[in-house]
Amino acid sequence: MSEEFYGQIFTKQQKLEYVPSNKEITRWALRVIHLLYPEQTAKVFSTVDELKSEFALLEAELYKIMEATSACADCDNKKRAAGFFESLPHLYQVLNTDIQAIFNGDPAARSEFEVIRTYPGFFAISLYRLAHSLYTRDVPLIPRILTEYAHSKTGIDIHPAAVIGDYFYIDHGTGIVIGESCTIGAHVKLYQGVTLGALSVDKSMAFTKRHPTVQDNVVIYSGATILGGETVIGSNSIVGGNVWLTKSLPPNSRVYHTPSIRILKKLTRRIFGEQK
């Protein structure tokens, strides 16, 4: 290999010398979530002052991460880090509505503790909400790292720019995709395999509204695909499993997929030489 090649790689490494790894960034985020929900780790502080100190430490760490990952020389990262932590009481209240929605909506949920400790839907939502708060403060890179980490752990892919209302409920969750410009109202419930995506992935559509809007009190069952920035699912609607939608639904709609199924009442075949 040429000296020029070695030089290119070395120069790139020098530029990244002080950039924290994805693992360090996600570890910071999980520590924030664990402070809000000690049910996940059972870590208990002896005094309120100890808890305050831990929050202050995490704020200082966020500032350092922002300084290392932001290419903006004029950005006040200290102010943005402080603003994020000032927003935590509101974020905590919203996350509590998500817990309530999951607990109230899932017959299998025995306690809110169980929801916090074991449900992948809540894990993905909590990292999304944290990432979205950073995203709205124009923090680059970190929000995508956090939601992609949640994606890798749960199979739930939520872009940090998506806008999602209170009492959000993801049931099972694996395979859910929520696109960048998606808007979701309050009291919405999604099952596994739901896609809220774009009709086109052409690069020219960047920075446009290309993902659906889902209004309040909507249920979307497993495998449904809803595409397009002009597609609106009206409030109080139900979208059945495996439905494909590229057009809007008015409020109070019910739409279902009706597959053609043939049932063989009597099936004769041989298995391992025996008549079945």
BAZAVO-788368 format. One record per residue (C-alpha): residue in three letters; x, z, y. Coordinates in nm, 4 decimals. Example, Ala and Ser with C-alpha at 12.3 -4.5 7.8 and 13.67 -1.06 7.14 Angstrom:
% BAZAVO-788368
+------+----------+----------+----------+
! resn !        x !        z !        y !
+------+----------+----------+----------+
!  Ala !   1.2300 !   0.7800 !  -0.4500 !
!  Ser !   1.3670 !   0.7140 !  -0.1060 !
+------+----------+----------+----------+
This chain:
% BAZAVO-788368
+------+----------+----------+----------+
! resn !        x !        z !        y !
+------+----------+----------+----------+
!  Met !   0.0000 !   0.0000 !   0.0000 !
!  Ser !   0.1196 !  -0.0815 !   0.3505 !
!  Glu !   0.2439 !   0.1628 !   0.6129 !
!  Glu !  -0.0392 !   0.0400 !   0.8369 !
!  Phe !  -0.2948 !   0.1546 !   0.5805 !
!  Tyr !  -0.1350 !   0.4984 !   0.5498 !
!  Gly !  -0.1287 !   0.5207 !   0.9295 !
!  Gln !  -0.5005 !   0.4425 !   0.9574 !
!  Ile !  -0.5964 !   0.7105 !   0.7068 !
!  Phe !  -0.3636 !   0.9666 !   0.8623 !
!  Thr !  -0.5022 !   0.9020 !   1.2112 !
!  Lys !  -0.8573 !   0.9504 !   1.0826 !
!  Gln !  -0.7574 !   1.2781 !   0.9157 !
!  Gln !  -0.6016 !   1.4053 !   1.2384 !
!  Lys !  -0.9260 !   1.3427 !   1.4246 !
!  Leu !  -1.1214 !   1.5379 !   1.1616 !
!  Glu !  -0.8782 !   1.8271 !   1.1373 !
!  Tyr !  -1.1087 !   2.0793 !   1.3009 !
!  Val !  -1.4456 !   1.9473 !   1.1784 !
!  Pro !  -1.6153 !   2.1998 !   0.9460 !
!  Ser !  -1.7251 !   2.0798 !   0.6046 !
!  Asn !  -2.0896 !   2.0219 !   0.5120 !
!  Lys !  -2.0616 !   2.3274 !   0.2895 !
!  Glu !  -1.9585 !   2.5476 !   0.5828 !
!  Ile !  -2.2437 !   2.4136 !   0.7974 !
!  Thr !  -2.5084 !   2.4676 !   0.5294 !
!  Arg !  -2.3678 !   2.8140 !   0.4572 !
!  Trp !  -2.4218 !   2.9018 !   0.8249 !
!  Ala !  -2.7843 !   2.7773 !   0.8094 !
!  Leu !  -2.8588 !   2.9674 !   0.4894 !
!  Arg !  -2.7246 !   3.2863 !   0.6455 !
!  Val !  -2.9698 !   3.2407 !   0.9335 !
!  Ile !  -3.2589 !   3.1909 !   0.6908 !
!  His !  -3.1478 !   3.4915 !   0.4844 !
!  Leu !  -3.1541 !   3.7083 !   0.7964 !
!  Leu !  -3.5116 !   3.5988 !   0.8643 !
!  Tyr !  -3.6092 !   3.6390 !   0.4987 !
!  Pro !  -3.3958 !   3.9047 !   0.3275 !
!  Glu !  -3.6260 !   3.8599 !   0.0260 !
!  Gln !  -3.3953 !   3.5725 !  -0.0693 !
!  Thr !  -3.0822 !   3.7858 !  -0.0935 !
!  Ala !  -3.2003 !   4.1496 !  -0.0841 !
!  Lys !  -2.9277 !   4.2169 !   0.1766 !
!  Val !  -3.0205 !   4.5198 !   0.3889 !
!  Phe !  -2.8598 !   4.6311 !   0.7161 !
!  Ser !  -2.8207 !   5.0014 !   0.7905 !
!  Thr !  -2.9159 !   4.9795 !   1.1587 !
!  Val !  -3.0792 !   4.7428 !   1.4057 !
!  Asp !  -2.7459 !   4.7173 !   1.5867 !
!  Glu !  -2.5848 !   4.5809 !   1.2700 !
!  Leu !  -2.8573 !   4.3171 !   1.2488 !
!  Lys !  -2.8063 !   4.2252 !   1.6163 !
!  Ser !  -2.4332 !   4.1913 !   1.5560 !
!  Glu !  -2.4937 !   3.9548 !   1.2659 !
!  Phe !  -2.7173 !   3.7324 !   1.4802 !
!  Ala !  -2.4533 !   3.7336 !   1.7568 !
!  Leu !  -2.1872 !   3.6353 !   1.5040 !
!  Leu !  -2.3982 !   3.3452 !   1.3784 !
!  Glu !  -2.4601 !   3.2290 !   1.7360 !
!  Ala !  -2.0851 !   3.2248 !   1.7986 !
!  Glu !  -2.0316 !   3.0307 !   1.4756 !
!  Leu !  -2.2956 !   2.7756 !   1.5762 !
!  Tyr !  -2.1167 !   2.7248 !   1.9071 !
!  Lys !  -1.7887 !   2.6568 !   1.7247 !
!  Ile !  -1.9589 !   2.4139 !   1.4861 !
!  Met !  -2.1179 !   2.2308 !   1.7796 !
!  Glu !  -1.7864 !   2.2086 !   1.9608 !
!  Ala !  -1.6256 !   2.0580 !   1.6517 !
!  Thr !  -1.9001 !   1.8079 !   1.5689 !
!  Ser !  -2.0195 !   1.6945 !   1.9131 !
!  Ala !  -1.8575 !   1.3932 !   2.0787 !
!  Cys !  -2.0210 !   1.4846 !   2.4110 !
!  Ala !  -1.7578 !   1.6229 !   2.6493 !
!  Asp !  -2.0150 !   1.7261 !   2.9123 !
!  Cys !  -2.2582 !   1.9052 !   2.6796 !
!  Asp !  -2.2996 !   2.2795 !   2.7262 !
!  Asn !  -2.2832 !   2.3780 !   2.3598 !
!  Lys !  -2.2804 !   2.7487 !   2.4410 !
!  Lys !  -2.6137 !   2.7087 !   2.6204 !
!  Arg !  -2.7575 !   2.5003 !   2.3366 !
!  Ala !  -2.6489 !   2.7562 !   2.0761 !
!  Ala !  -2.8042 !   3.0371 !   2.2813 !
!  Gly !  -3.1244 !   2.8336 !   2.3220 !
!  Phe !  -3.1515 !   2.7847 !   1.9470 !
!  Phe !  -3.1271 !   3.1588 !   1.8798 !
!  Glu !  -3.3739 !   3.2356 !   2.1582 !
!  Ser !  -3.6200 !   3.0079 !   1.9756 !
!  Leu !  -3.5849 !   3.1956 !   1.6439 !
!  Pro !  -3.8848 !   3.4287 !   1.7011 !
!  His !  -4.1107 !   3.1235 !   1.7386 !
!  Leu !  -3.9502 !   2.9475 !   1.4417 !
!  Tyr !  -4.0032 !   3.2638 !   1.2356 !
!  Gln !  -4.3723 !   3.2748 !   1.3275 !
!  Val !  -4.4195 !   2.9102 !   1.2280 !
!  Leu !  -4.2400 !   2.9625 !   0.8963 !
!  Asn !  -4.4705 !   3.2568 !   0.8270 !
!  Thr !  -4.7683 !   3.0196 !   0.8610 !
!  Asp !  -4.6054 !   2.7903 !   0.6040 !
!  Ile !  -4.5656 !   3.0822 !   0.3638 !
!  Gln !  -4.9304 !   3.1739 !   0.4157 !
!  Ala !  -5.0439 !   2.8161 !   0.3520 !
!  Ile !  -4.8499 !   2.8001 !   0.0249 !
!  Phe !  -4.9669 !   3.1411 !  -0.0918 !
!  Asn !  -5.3319 !   3.0771 !  -0.0047 !
!  Gly !  -5.3303 !   2.7260 !  -0.1472 !
!  Asp !  -5.1537 !   2.7698 !  -0.4795 !
!  Pro !  -5.3389 !   2.9619 !  -0.7540 !
!  Ala !  -5.0038 !   3.0087 !  -0.9307 !
!  Ala !  -4.8530 !   3.2023 !  -0.6381 !
!  Arg !  -4.8676 !   3.5745 !  -0.7105 !
!  Ser !  -4.7127 !   3.7010 !  -0.3862 !
!  Glu !  -4.5531 !   3.5885 !  -0.0621 !
!  Phe !  -4.2275 !   3.7319 !  -0.1986 !
!  Glu !  -4.2506 !   3.4809 !  -0.4840 !
!  Val !  -4.3099 !   3.1949 !  -0.2388 !
!  Ile !  -4.0067 !   3.2913 !  -0.0305 !
!  Arg !  -3.7806 !   3.3508 !  -0.3275 !
!  Thr !  -3.8697 !   3.0672 !  -0.5646 !
!  Tyr !  -4.0671 !   2.7811 !  -0.4066 !
!  Pro !  -3.8637 !   2.4642 !  -0.3396 !
!  Gly !  -4.1271 !   2.3530 !  -0.0891 !
!  Phe !  -4.0636 !   2.6544 !   0.1304 !
!  Phe !  -3.6862 !   2.6134 !   0.0925 !
!  Ala !  -3.7062 !   2.2530 !   0.2148 !
!  Ile !  -3.9492 !   2.3387 !   0.4958 !
!  Ser !  -3.7350 !   2.6274 !   0.6221 !
!  Leu !  -3.4222 !   2.4102 !   0.6444 !
!  Tyr !  -3.6254 !   2.1315 !   0.8062 !
!  Arg !  -3.7671 !   2.3664 !   1.0713 !
!  Leu !  -3.4213 !   2.4996 !   1.1516 !
!  Ala !  -3.2800 !   2.1459 !   1.1645 !
!  His !  -3.5686 !   2.0228 !   1.3813 !
!  Ser !  -3.5060 !   2.3009 !   1.6326 !
!  Leu !  -3.1449 !   2.1864 !   1.6613 !
!  Tyr !  -3.2519 !   1.8207 !   1.6772 !
!  Thr !  -3.4820 !   1.8852 !   1.9736 !
!  Arg !  -3.1782 !   2.0266 !   2.1548 !
!  Asp !  -2.9912 !   1.6991 !   2.1050 !
!  Val !  -2.7504 !   1.8530 !   1.8570 !
!  Pro !  -2.5917 !   1.5675 !   1.6587 !
!  Leu !  -2.5043 !   1.5504 !   1.2888 !
!  Ile !  -2.5852 !   1.9127 !   1.1940 !
!  Pro !  -2.9636 !   1.8565 !   1.1552 !
!  Arg !  -2.9078 !   1.5651 !   0.9133 !
!  Ile !  -2.6548 !   1.7644 !   0.7117 !
!  Leu !  -2.9080 !   2.0464 !   0.6696 !
!  Thr !  -3.2056 !   1.8318 !   0.5670 !
!  Glu !  -2.9905 !   1.6252 !   0.3301 !
!  Tyr !  -2.8720 !   1.9480 !   0.1705 !
!  Ala !  -3.2355 !   2.0483 !   0.1168 !
!  His !  -3.2996 !   1.6988 !  -0.0195 !
!  Ser !  -3.0164 !   1.7344 !  -0.2714 !
!  Lys !  -3.1462 !   2.0729 !  -0.3894 !
!  Thr !  -3.5213 !   2.0022 !  -0.4027 !
!  Gly !  -3.5791 !   1.6268 !  -0.4043 !
!  Ile !  -3.7756 !   1.6691 !  -0.0783 !
!  Asp !  -3.6501 !   1.4375 !   0.1976 !
!  Ile !  -3.7688 !   1.5356 !   0.5478 !
!  His !  -3.6000 !   1.3757 !   0.8474 !
!  Pro !  -3.5197 !   1.6429 !   1.1102 !
!  Ala !  -3.6813 !   1.4320 !   1.3850 !
!  Ala !  -4.0237 !   1.4388 !   1.2179 !
!  Val !  -4.2792 !   1.6546 !   1.3995 !
!  Ile !  -4.4732 !   1.8879 !   1.1678 !
!  Gly !  -4.7421 !   2.1382 !   1.2660 !
!  Asp !  -4.8137 !   2.4921 !   1.1451 !
!  Tyr !  -4.9371 !   2.5877 !   0.7975 !
!  Phe !  -4.7503 !   2.3053 !   0.6241 !
!  Tyr !  -4.7842 !   2.3138 !   0.2453 !
!  Ile !  -4.5688 !   2.1194 !  -0.0001 !
!  Asp !  -4.6829 !   2.1593 !  -0.3615 !
!  His !  -4.4152 !   2.0866 !  -0.6256 !
!  Gly !  -4.2505 !   1.8493 !  -0.3799 !
!  Thr !  -4.0072 !   1.6407 !  -0.5823 !
!  Gly !  -3.9894 !   1.2864 !  -0.4464 !
!  Ile !  -4.1571 !   1.3538 !  -0.1115 !
!  Val !  -4.0237 !   1.1386 !   0.1756 !
!  Ile !  -4.1145 !   1.2085 !   0.5398 !
!  Gly !  -3.9656 !   0.9560 !   0.7814 !
!  Glu !  -3.7968 !   1.0033 !   1.1163 !
!  Ser !  -4.0876 !   0.9188 !   1.3490 !
!  Cys !  -4.3577 !   1.0756 !   1.1334 !
!  Thr !  -4.6032 !   1.3141 !   1.3012 !
!  Ile !  -4.7935 !   1.5652 !   1.0876 !
!  Gly !  -5.0621 !   1.7994 !   1.2182 !
!  Ala !  -5.1521 !   2.1541 !   1.1158 !
!  His !  -5.2883 !   2.2626 !   0.7767 !
!  Val !  -5.1585 !   1.9540 !   0.5938 !
!  Lys !  -5.0907 !   1.9608 !   0.2198 !
!  Leu !  -4.8634 !   1.7150 !   0.0368 !
!  Tyr !  -4.8102 !   1.6831 !  -0.3366 !
!  Gln !  -4.5073 !   1.5452 !  -0.5191 !
!  Gly !  -4.4059 !   1.1828 !  -0.4773 !
!  Val !  -4.5780 !   1.1265 !  -0.1411 !
!  Thr !  -4.4049 !   0.8769 !   0.0892 !
!  Leu !  -4.4704 !   0.8688 !   0.4623 !
!  Gly !  -4.2506 !   0.5723 !   0.5406 !
!  Ala !  -4.1957 !   0.2576 !   0.7446 !
!  Leu !  -4.3321 !  -0.0914 !   0.6801 !
!  Ser !  -3.9899 !  -0.2321 !   0.7632 !
!  Val !  -3.6375 !  -0.0921 !   0.7650 !
!  Asp !  -3.5065 !  -0.3594 !   1.0010 !
!  Lys !  -3.2392 !  -0.2112 !   1.2287 !
!  Ser !  -3.4160 !  -0.3528 !   1.5350 !
!  Met !  -3.6912 !  -0.0940 !   1.4783 !
!  Ala !  -3.4603 !   0.1997 !   1.5479 !
!  Phe !  -3.5968 !   0.4371 !   1.8139 !
!  Thr !  -3.9523 !   0.3084 !   1.7649 !
!  Lys !  -4.2589 !   0.4739 !   1.6111 !
!  Arg !  -4.2422 !   0.3250 !   1.2605 !
!  His !  -4.3764 !   0.6086 !   1.0417 !
!  Pro !  -4.7371 !   0.7299 !   1.0029 !
!  Thr !  -4.9304 !   0.9979 !   1.1861 !
!  Val !  -5.1190 !   1.2508 !   0.9718 !
!  Gln !  -5.3734 !   1.4564 !   1.1619 !
!  Asp !  -5.4915 !   1.8136 !   1.0922 !
!  Asn !  -5.6390 !   1.9373 !   0.7630 !
!  Val !  -5.5336 !   1.6387 !   0.5507 !
!  Val !  -5.4549 !   1.6513 !   0.1774 !
!  Ile !  -5.2385 !   1.3766 !   0.0261 !
!  Tyr !  -5.2131 !   1.3768 !  -0.3528 !
!  Ser !  -4.9182 !   1.2838 !  -0.5719 !
!  Gly !  -4.7676 !   0.9379 !  -0.5611 !
!  Ala !  -4.9510 !   0.8219 !  -0.2480 !
!  Thr !  -4.7600 !   0.5849 !  -0.0182 !
!  Ile !  -4.8557 !   0.5599 !   0.3493 !
!  Leu !  -4.6558 !   0.3206 !   0.5664 !
!  Gly !  -4.6306 !   0.2079 !   0.9272 !
!  Gly !  -4.6035 !   0.3548 !   1.2729 !
!  Glu !  -4.9555 !   0.2472 !   1.3693 !
!  Thr !  -5.1103 !   0.4016 !   1.0573 !
!  Val !  -5.3110 !   0.7162 !   1.1355 !
!  Ile !  -5.4720 !   0.9371 !   0.8717 !
!  Gly !  -5.7644 !   1.1011 !   1.0479 !
!  Ser !  -5.8264 !   1.4740 !   1.0357 !
!  Asn !  -6.0034 !   1.6348 !   0.7383 !
!  Ser !  -5.9268 !   1.3350 !   0.5156 !
!  Ile !  -5.8226 !   1.3257 !   0.1488 !
!  Val !  -5.5865 !   1.0597 !   0.0166 !
!  Gly !  -5.5922 !   1.0368 !  -0.3633 !
!  Gly !  -5.3002 !   0.9964 !  -0.5999 !
!  Asn !  -5.1121 !   0.6632 !  -0.6127 !
!  Val !  -5.2988 !   0.5215 !  -0.3118 !
!  Trp !  -5.1109 !   0.2585 !  -0.1077 !
!  Leu !  -5.2078 !   0.2576 !   0.2620 !
!  Thr !  -5.0874 !   0.0471 !   0.5541 !
!  Lys !  -5.4023 !   0.0825 !   0.7653 !
!  Ser !  -5.5541 !   0.3794 !   0.9443 !
!  Leu !  -5.8304 !   0.6019 !   0.8102 !
!  Pro !  -6.0954 !   0.7576 !   1.0364 !
!  Pro !  -6.1477 !   1.1343 !   1.0259 !
!  Asn !  -6.3286 !   1.2799 !   0.7217 !
!  Ser !  -6.2291 !   0.9871 !   0.4977 !
!  Arg !  -6.1893 !   0.9925 !   0.1202 !
!  Val !  -5.9773 !   0.7223 !  -0.0395 !
!  Tyr !  -5.8830 !   0.6984 !  -0.4068 !
!  His !  -5.6934 !   0.4629 !  -0.6337 !
!  Thr !  -5.9091 !   0.3306 !  -0.9196 !
!  Pro !  -5.6873 !   0.1950 !  -1.1979 !
!  Ser !  -5.8234 !  -0.0099 !  -1.4846 !
!  Ile !  -5.7712 !   0.1882 !  -1.8050 !
!  Arg !  -5.8430 !   0.0845 !  -2.1623 !
!  Ile !  -5.8929 !   0.3648 !  -2.4124 !
!  Leu !  -5.8367 !   0.2799 !  -2.7786 !
!  Lys !  -6.0777 !   0.5016 !  -2.9689 !
!  Lys !  -5.9087 !   0.4358 !  -3.3002 !
!  Leu !  -5.5429 !   0.3572 !  -3.3421 !
!  Thr !  -5.3930 !   0.2749 !  -3.6797 !
!  Arg !  -5.0175 !   0.2589 !  -3.7214 !
!  Arg !  -4.7446 !   0.3532 !  -3.9611 !
!  Ile !  -4.4968 !   0.6259 !  -3.8763 !
!  Phe !  -4.2095 !   0.6890 !  -4.1154 !
!  Gly !  -4.4022 !   0.5045 !  -4.3835 !
!  Glu !  -4.7131 !   0.7234 !  -4.3542 !
!  Gln !  -5.0575 !   0.6116 !  -4.2420 !
!  Lys !  -5.1676 !   0.7777 !  -3.9162 !
+------+----------+----------+----------+
